Amino acid sequence: MNLLQKTILAGLLTFGIFNHAFAILPIEKLDSYKGAKAFLVQTKALPMVDIEVSIDAGDRYDPTGKSGLADMAATLMNYGARGDKGVLNEAQIADEIADLGANIGLSVGGERAILRIRSLSRKDLRDRAVQLAAIMLGAPTYDAKIVEREKQRTITNLLEAETKPEFVLERRFKKSVYGSYPLANSPTVKSVTAVGVSDLVKFHKQFYCGDRIIISIVGDVDRTQANEIVQVILKQIPQSGPPIAKLPDLTRSLVEPLMQREIQIPFDSQQAHIAMGMTAVTRNNPDYFPLMVGNYVLGGGGFVSRLMSEVREKRGLAYSVFSYFAPGKDTGIFQAGLQTKNDQAILALDLMSSTIAKFIADGPSKSELAAAKANLINGYPLRIDNNRKLLDNVSSIAWNDLPLDTMENWTKQVEAVTLEQVTAAFQKYLAMDRMQIVVLGAKNK
């Protein structure tokens, strides 16, 4: 067990003992630097600091025919970067992270790329971790040999993933839901092969700029130290970059729906995999809370949900069935799904559809709504009971332009949801005749 792990364990034990005194900590807005926004939550629960750098550089910006570019531009930062003392290769970067007992990771989603740093808050260790992350973020080398190696690795992973039904289903479902909007596209062997070093350099220059960045910090640092962290992270980042083409309007991308609303994909699988859904609301939509609370009743509440009761408990058609809203800053999606035996696919799909349709029409009962609100409110402390969860919340609040007191008011907003609001919101944003359906593995009708 290394120093970081021992410190975390000790802190968690201490936190557990004093958890009765837990309170929601305020979010502070830090000084703006190079056009970036930055936010801080100070907590002394652990001698650690967690940092997230969100960059408006997600998959939706992949050029036509080069899906996967945004992901490669971010993940290849681990494999070489240029600092004040010269180039650090992938082995040196990995060794430095290990020596520090820190975590530095990169990931890419539809809307944003994310760099996360986790370090002990001791100044010497913290400073080294932040400086290393700043070099990776600001000056990746994109060495041609490494780029080619990682492209081949990505292609191998893609070919393997295409043998997995969950992967195939999700890609096809995304294409069905988003139409011609860029989020409909997924990396392929052809698109990954088409990405070159010049594409990566150009993408980084365009998108990795201060005015496209939000930094969230949670941990054992004060405001002055947090502002210093922000400045170090952005040291090699320009304030702005070359012009970027405006994304197409999502609504217009969906004007011409697919000729087939239900798609069946033959697949050699023991079970049929079914997905159903459509575009929905963004996180800052006023109806977010009625939809979230309502969905807890419909399919988000596990064994107490309507879908689980109808599909599993009463008829035994699936081990698990779910629904959820996944709202972002500019887009959102509603999705429901299950797995079942191939010869039960039609019956299971019909039952899932009728259950969702009935919920849209009638909404929850009074007792279902009361139980959902109680579960969500009583479980809320578990959503913010450590630094990482706090960071998730702060990052979401910052990215989605939500009020800084969102965490403090979250339970109040849940409690205020009414039956009428849930029914009205579901009827406003969901419609069965616009749901896209993908069935993979089942026999054709």
C-alpha positions in Angstrom: 0.0 0.0 0.0 1.6 3.3 -1.1 1.5 6.6 0.7 -1.5 7.9 -1.2 -3.6 4.7 -0.5 -2.7 4.8 3.2 -3.7 8.5 3.5 -7.0 7.9 1.7 -7.8 4.9 4.0 -7.0 6.9 7.2 -9.1 9.8 5.9 -12.1 7.6 5.1 -12.0 6.1 8.5 -11.9 9.5 10.1 -14.7 10.7 7.7 -16.8 7.8 8.7 -16.5 8.5 12.4 -17.5 12.2 12.0 -20.0 11.7 9.2 -22.8 12.9 11.5 -21.4 16.4 11.2 -21.3 16.3 7.4 -22.5 19.5 5.7 -22.8 20.6 2.1 -19.8 22.8 1.4 -20.1 26.0 -0.7 -18.7 26.4 -4.3 -16.4 29.4 -4.7 -15.9 31.0 -8.1 -12.2 31.6 -8.6 -10.4 34.3 -10.6 -10.7 34.1 -14.3 -7.5 33.4 -16.1 -6.9 33.3 -19.9 -10.7 33.2 -20.4 -11.1 30.0 -18.4 -13.7 29.6 -15.6 -12.6 28.0 -12.3 -14.4 26.8 -9.2 -13.3 25.6 -5.7 -14.8 23.6 -2.9 -12.5 23.6 0.2 -12.6 20.5 2.3 -10.2 19.3 5.0 -11.7 15.8 5.2 -8.6 14.4 3.5 -5.1 15.9 2.9 -5.8 15.6 -0.8 -6.8 17.7 -3.8 -8.9 16.5 -6.8 -8.9 18.6 -10.0 -10.9 18.4 -13.2 -10.1 20.3 -16.3 -13.1 20.2 -18.7 -12.4 21.2 -22.3 -15.1 21.9 -24.9 -13.4 19.4 -27.2 -15.6 16.4 -27.3 -16.5 13.8 -29.9 -19.1 16.1 -31.5 -16.2 18.1 -33.0 -14.7 15.1 -34.9 -14.4 16.1 -38.6 -16.3 14.1 -41.2 -14.6 10.9 -41.9 -12.3 11.2 -38.9 -14.4 10.0 -36.0 -12.0 9.2 -33.1 -9.9 12.3 -33.6 -11.0 14.1 -30.4 -10.4 11.0 -28.3 -6.9 10.4 -29.7 -6.0 14.1 -29.3 -6.7 13.7 -25.5 -5.5 10.2 -24.7 -2.2 10.6 -26.6 -1.2 13.3 -24.1 -0.1 10.4 -21.9 2.5 9.4 -24.4 4.7 12.5 -24.7 4.8 16.2 -23.9 7.2 19.1 -24.2 8.1 21.1 -21.0 10.6 23.8 -20.0 13.3 21.1 -19.6 12.7 19.3 -22.8 10.5 16.4 -24.0 9.1 13.9 -21.5 8.4 10.5 -23.1 5.6 8.1 -22.1 7.9 6.2 -19.7 9.0 9.3 -18.0 5.4 10.6 -17.6 4.3 7.2 -16.2 7.3 7.1 -13.8 6.7 10.6 -12.5 3.0 9.9 -11.9 4.0 6.7 -10.0 6.7 8.5 -8.0 4.1 11.1 -6.9 1.5 8.5 -5.9 -0.8 10.6 -8.0 -3.5 9.9 -10.6 -3.6 11.8 -13.9 -6.2 10.6 -16.4 -7.8 11.7 -19.6 -11.1 10.8 -21.1 -13.4 12.1 -23.8 -17.2 12.2 -24.1 -19.7 13.6 -26.5 -19.4 17.2 -25.3 -16.1 17.5 -23.6 -12.6 16.2 -23.0 -11.6 15.8 -19.3 -8.3 15.8 -17.6 -8.4 14.7 -13.9 -5.6 15.0 -11.4 -5.6 13.5 -7.9 -2.7 14.2 -5.5 -1.9 14.6 -1.9 -2.2 18.3 -1.0 1.3 18.5 0.4 2.7 21.4 -1.6 5.8 19.7 -3.1 3.8 16.7 -4.4 0.8 18.8 -5.4 2.9 21.2 -7.4 4.8 18.5 -9.3 1.5 16.7 -10.2 -0.1 19.9 -11.4 3.0 20.9 -13.4 3.2 17.5 -15.1 -0.5 17.7 -16.0 0.0 21.2 -17.3 2.8 20.0 -19.6 0.6 17.1 -20.9 -2.3 19.4 -21.5 -0.5 22.3 -23.1 2.2 20.7 -25.2 1.6 17.1 -26.3 4.2 15.9 -28.8 2.0 13.6 -30.9 5.1 11.6 -32.0 4.4 9.9 -35.4 5.6 6.5 -34.3 3.5 6.5 -31.2 0.5 7.9 -33.0 0.7 5.0 -35.5 1.1 2.5 -32.7 -1.9 3.8 -30.8 -4.0 3.9 -33.9 -3.3 0.2 -34.5 -4.2 -0.5 -30.9 -7.4 1.4 -31.2 -8.3 -0.5 -34.4 -7.7 -3.8 -32.7 -9.9 -2.7 -29.8 -12.6 -1.7 -32.2 -12.5 -5.0 -34.0 -12.8 -6.8 -30.7 -15.6 -4.6 -29.5 -17.6 -5.2 -32.6 -18.0 -8.8 -31.4 -19.8 -7.6 -28.3 -23.6 -7.1 -28.5 -23.7 -4.2 -26.0 -21.1 -2.2 -28.1 -22.9 -2.8 -31.4 -26.3 -2.0 -29.9 -25.2 1.3 -28.4 -23.5 2.5 -31.5 -26.5 1.7 -33.7 -28.9 3.2 -31.1 -26.9 6.5 -31.0 -27.0 6.7 -34.8 -30.8 6.2 -34.8 -31.4 8.8 -32.1 -29.1 11.6 -33.3 -29.8 11.4 -37.0 -27.3 13.6 -38.9 -26.0 15.4 -35.7 -22.3 14.7 -35.2 -22.9 12.7 -32.0 -24.5 10.0 -34.2 -21.0 9.1 -35.6 -18.7 6.6 -34.0 -15.1 5.7 -34.7 -14.5 3.0 -37.3 -11.4 1.3 -38.7 -11.6 3.6 -41.7 -12.0 6.8 -39.7 -9.2 6.0 -37.2 -6.9 5.1 -40.1 -7.6 8.5 -41.6 -6.3 10.5 -38.6 -2.8 11.8 -38.9 -0.4 13.7 -36.8 -1.3 17.0 -38.5 -5.0 16.4 -37.6 -4.1 16.0 -34.0 -1.9 19.1 -33.9 -4.6 21.1 -35.6 -7.3 19.9 -33.3 -5.3 20.6 -30.2 -4.5 24.1 -31.4 -8.1 24.8 -32.2 -9.8 23.4 -29.1 -7.3 23.4 -26.2 -7.6 27.1 -25.3 -8.4 28.9 -22.1 -11.8 30.2 -23.3 -13.0 26.6 -23.8 -11.9 25.4 -20.4 -13.5 25.0 -17.0 -11.4 24.0 -14.0 -13.0 22.5 -10.9 -11.0 21.9 -7.7 -12.1 20.0 -4.5 -9.8 19.4 -1.6 -7.4 20.6 1.0 -6.3 23.9 -0.7 -7.4 27.5 0.0 -8.5 30.1 -2.5 -5.0 31.5 -3.1 -3.5 28.0 -3.7 -6.4 27.1 -6.0 -5.8 30.2 -8.1 -2.2 29.3 -8.4 -3.1 25.8 -9.5 -5.3 27.3 -12.2 -2.5 29.5 -13.5 -0.1 26.6 -13.6 -2.5 24.3 -15.5 -3.1 27.0 -18.1 0.5 28.1 -18.3 1.1 26.7 -21.8 -2.4 27.1 -23.0 -3.3 30.1 -25.2 -6.4 32.2 -24.3 -8.1 31.4 -27.7 -7.5 29.6 -30.9 -8.4 29.6 -34.6 -12.1 29.9 -35.5 -14.2 26.8 -35.1 -17.1 25.9 -37.4 -20.5 26.1 -35.6 -22.1 22.8 -34.7 -25.3 22.0 -36.6 -28.5 22.6 -34.8 -29.7 19.3 -33.1 -33.3 20.0 -33.9 -32.7 20.4 -37.6 -30.6 17.2 -37.6 -33.7 15.4 -36.5 -36.2 17.0 -39.0 -35.9 14.0 -41.3 -36.3 10.9 -39.2 -35.0 7.6 -40.3 -37.4 5.7 -42.6 -37.3 2.8 -40.1 -38.2 3.7 -36.5 -37.5 0.2 -35.4 -34.3 -1.5 -36.5 -33.5 -5.2 -36.1 -29.9 -6.3 -36.3 -29.1 -10.0 -36.7 -26.4 -11.0 -34.1 -25.1 -14.3 -32.9 -26.0 -13.8 -29.2 -27.7 -15.9 -26.6 -30.0 -13.0 -25.7 -31.7 -10.2 -27.5 -30.5 -6.7 -26.5 -33.1 -3.9 -26.8 -32.7 -0.2 -26.6 -35.4 2.4 -27.0 -35.2 6.2 -26.7 -35.0 9.7 -28.1 -33.3 13.1 -27.6 -34.5 14.8 -24.5 -33.7 17.8 -22.2 -30.4 19.5 -21.3 -29.3 19.6 -17.7 -30.3 23.3 -17.2 -33.8 22.7 -18.4 -36.5 23.8 -15.8 -38.2 20.4 -16.2 -35.1 18.5 -15.3 -36.2 17.7 -11.7 -39.7 16.5 -12.6 -38.2 14.2 -15.3 -35.5 12.9 -12.9 -38.0 12.2 -10.1 -40.5 10.7 -12.5 -37.9 8.4 -14.1 -37.0 7.1 -10.7 -40.5 5.7 -10.6 -40.4 4.6 -14.2 -37.1 2.8 -14.5 -34.4 4.5 -12.5 -35.2 3.1 -9.1 -34.0 -0.4 -9.5 -36.3 -3.1 -8.0 -38.9 -0.5 -7.0 -39.4 0.9 -10.5 -42.4 0.3 -12.7 -40.4 -1.3 -15.5 -38.8 -3.8 -13.1 -42.1 -4.7 -11.6 -43.8 -5.2 -15.0 -41.1 -6.8 -17.0 -39.1 -8.8 -14.3 -41.2 -9.3 -11.2 -44.6 -10.1 -12.8 -43.5 -11.8 -16.0 -39.9 -12.8 -15.7 -38.9 -11.5 -19.1 -35.6 -10.0 -18.1 -33.1 -10.0 -15.3 -32.7 -6.2 -15.5 -34.6 -3.4 -17.2 -33.9 0.3 -16.9 -34.6 3.8 -18.1 -32.7 7.1 -17.6 -32.2 10.6 -18.7 -28.6 11.6 -19.6 -28.7 15.4 -19.9 -25.7 17.5 -21.1 -25.0 21.1 -21.7 -26.3 21.2 -25.2 -27.9 17.8 -25.8 -29.8 15.2 -23.8 -31.1 11.7 -24.3 -33.7 9.4 -22.8 -33.0 5.7 -23.0 -34.7 2.5 -21.8 -33.3 -1.0 -22.3 -33.3 -4.6 -21.4 -31.9 -8.0 -22.3 -34.1 -11.1 -22.8 -34.2 -14.5 -24.5 -34.4 -14.2 -28.3 -37.8 -15.9 -28.5 -39.2 -13.4 -25.9 -37.8 -10.2 -27.6 -41.1 -9.2 -29.2 -43.1 -9.7 -26.0 -40.5 -7.9 -23.8 -40.3 -5.0 -26.2 -44.1 -4.7 -26.3 -44.3 -4.8 -22.5 -41.5 -2.2 -22.1 -43.2 0.1 -24.6 -46.7 -0.2 -23.1 -45.3 0.5 -19.6 -43.5 3.6 -20.8 -46.5 4.7 -22.8 -48.8 4.3 -19.8 -46.4 6.3 -17.6 -46.3 9.1 -20.1 -50.0 9.2 -20.3 -50.8 8.9 -16.6 -47.7 9.7 -14.6 -46.9 8.2 -11.2 -49.2 7.5 -8.4 -49.1 9.6 -5.2 -47.5 6.8 -3.3 -44.9 6.2 -6.0 -44.0 9.8 -6.2 -43.7 10.1 -2.4 -41.4 7.0 -2.2 -39.2 8.2 -5.1 -38.7 11.6 -3.5 -38.0 10.1 -0.1 -35.4 7.7 -1.6 -33.7 10.5 -3.6 -33.6 12.9 -0.7 -32.4 10.4 1.9 -29.8 9.1 -0.5 -28.4 12.5 -1.5 -25.6 12.6 1.1 -24.2 9.5 -0.6 -23.8 11.5 -3.8 -21.5 13.9 -2.2 -19.7 12.0 0.6 -16.2 12.1 -0.7 -13.9 14.3 -2.8 -14.4 12.5 -6.1 -18.2 12.7 -5.9 -18.0 16.3 -4.9 -15.8 16.9 -7.9 -18.4 15.2 -10.1 -21.1 17.5 -8.8 -19.0 20.7 -9.0 -17.9 19.8 -12.5 -21.5 19.2 -13.6 -22.7 22.4 -12.1 -19.9 24.4 -13.7 -20.2 22.7 -17.1 -23.9 23.1 -17.3 -24.0 26.7 -16.1 -26.1 25.9 -13.1 -26.4 28.1 -10.0 -23.5 27.6 -7.6 -26.0 26.7 -4.8 -27.3 23.7 -6.7 -26.0 21.2 -4.2 -27.5 23.1 -1.3 -30.9 23.3 -3.0 -31.0 19.9 -4.7 -33.2 18.2 -2.1 -35.5 21.2 -1.9 -36.0 21.0 -5.7 -36.7 17.3 -5.5 -39.2 17.8 -2.6 -41.0 20.5 -4.6 -41.8 18.2 -7.6 -45.5 17.5 -8.0 -47.6 14.8 -9.8 -48.8 17.4 -12.3 -45.2 18.5 -13.1 -44.0 15.0 -13.7 -46.9 14.1 -16.0 -46.7 17.4 -17.9 -42.9 17.1 -18.4 -43.1 13.5 -19.6 -45.8 14.4 -22.0 -43.9 17.4 -23.2 -40.6 15.8 -23.9 -41.3 12.1 -24.7 -43.6 10.6 -27.3 -43.8 6.9 -28.3 -44.2 7.7 -32.0 -40.8 9.4 -31.9 -38.9 6.7 -30.0 -36.1 5.0 -31.9 -35.9 1.2 -31.2 -33.0 -1.1 -31.8 -33.3 -4.8 -31.3 -30.1 -6.8 -31.7 -30.0 -10.6 -31.8 -33.7 -11.3 -32.0 -35.3 -13.1 -34.8 -37.1 -10.9 -37.3 -40.8 -10.6 -37.0 
